[in-house]
């Protein structure tokens, strides 16, 4: 289910005209970004710490500091994640908890 979420997240980022700003922050090929987000979320959600095993501590802000991330970018990221979560058949309370946690993390990433 996690792989499906991440794949759909990046499909939406690639397709939605309202997410062009964050799409332009990524490489033309989203495969590496998909793999990294999948690995990160695996550990973040309590599963295997795949990202840490391969890349070390995530240091999210440090790894994203060279990207201009403001409210618009945060909201575009959340739009993709919200829509991707909407398409999964998961418990409503779980979905709301995930959206809250994703929003807090996305907001923490703002550097502009």
C-alpha positions as CSV (number, residue, x, y, z in Angstrom):
1,X,0.0,0.0,0.0
2,X,2.9,2.4,0.7
3,X,4.4,1.9,-2.7
4,X,1.0,2.6,-4.2
5,X,0.7,5.8,-2.2
6,X,4.1,7.1,-3.2
7,X,3.6,6.2,-6.9
8,X,0.3,8.0,-7.0
9,X,1.7,11.0,-5.1
10,X,4.4,11.5,-7.9
11,X,1.9,10.7,-10.7
12,X,-0.3,13.5,-9.3
13,X,2.7,15.9,-9.0
14,X,3.6,15.2,-12.6
15,X,0.0,15.6,-13.9
16,X,-1.6,18.4,-11.9
17,X,-1.2,21.9,-13.4
18,X,-1.5,23.4,-9.9
19,X,1.7,21.6,-8.7
20,X,4.0,22.8,-11.5
21,X,6.1,24.7,-9.0
22,X,7.1,21.7,-6.9
23,X,7.4,19.5,-10.0
24,X,10.0,21.9,-11.3
25,X,12.0,21.3,-8.1
26,X,12.5,17.7,-9.1
27,X,14.5,15.9,-11.8
28,X,12.8,15.1,-15.1
29,X,12.7,11.4,-14.1
30,X,10.9,11.0,-10.8
31,X,12.1,7.4,-10.1
32,X,14.8,8.3,-7.7
33,X,12.5,10.7,-5.8
34,X,9.9,7.9,-5.6
35,X,12.4,5.4,-4.2
36,X,13.7,7.9,-1.6
37,X,10.2,8.9,-0.4
38,X,9.2,5.2,-0.2
39,X,12.3,4.3,1.8
40,X,11.9,7.3,4.1
41,X,8.2,6.7,4.7
42,X,8.8,3.0,5.4
43,X,10.9,3.9,8.5
44,X,8.8,7.0,9.4
45,X,5.7,4.9,9.6
46,X,7.4,2.3,11.8
47,X,8.5,-0.2,9.2
48,X,12.1,-1.0,8.1
49,X,14.4,2.0,8.2
50,X,15.3,1.6,4.5
51,X,16.3,5.2,4.0
52,X,18.6,5.3,7.0
53,X,20.2,2.0,6.0
54,X,21.1,3.4,2.6
55,X,21.6,7.1,3.1
56,X,22.0,7.7,6.8
57,X,19.9,10.1,9.0
58,X,17.3,11.8,6.8
59,X,18.1,15.4,8.0
60,X,15.1,16.5,6.0
61,X,15.6,20.3,6.4
62,X,19.3,20.0,5.6
63,X,18.7,17.9,2.5
64,X,16.0,20.3,1.2
65,X,17.6,23.6,2.2
66,X,18.7,24.4,-1.4
67,X,15.1,24.3,-2.6
68,X,12.9,27.3,-2.1
69,X,10.1,25.9,0.0
70,X,7.4,28.3,1.1
71,X,3.7,28.0,1.8
72,X,2.8,27.5,-1.8
73,X,5.2,24.6,-2.2
74,X,4.0,23.1,1.1
75,X,0.4,23.3,-0.1
76,X,1.2,21.8,-3.4
77,X,3.0,18.9,-1.7
78,X,0.0,18.4,0.6
79,X,-2.4,18.5,-2.4
80,X,-0.6,15.6,-4.0
81,X,-0.4,13.6,-0.7
82,X,-4.0,14.3,0.2
83,X,-5.3,13.2,-3.2
84,X,-3.1,10.1,-3.1
85,X,-4.4,9.2,0.4
86,X,-8.0,9.8,-0.8
87,X,-7.6,7.1,-3.3
88,X,-6.4,4.5,-0.8
89,X,-9.0,2.4,1.0
90,X,-7.8,3.1,4.6
91,X,-9.5,3.9,7.9
92,X,-10.7,7.5,8.1
93,X,-9.0,8.1,11.5
94,X,-5.7,6.7,10.2
95,X,-6.0,9.0,7.1
96,X,-6.6,12.0,9.2
97,X,-3.7,11.2,11.5
98,X,-1.4,10.7,8.5
99,X,-2.5,14.0,6.9
100,X,-1.9,15.8,10.2
101,X,1.6,14.3,10.5
102,X,2.4,15.0,6.8
103,X,1.2,18.6,7.2
104,X,3.4,19.2,10.2
105,X,6.4,17.7,8.4
106,X,5.7,19.7,5.2
107,X,5.3,22.9,7.2
108,X,8.6,22.2,9.0
109,X,10.3,22.0,5.6
110,X,9.5,25.7,4.8
111,X,12.6,27.8,4.5
112,X,11.2,30.9,2.7
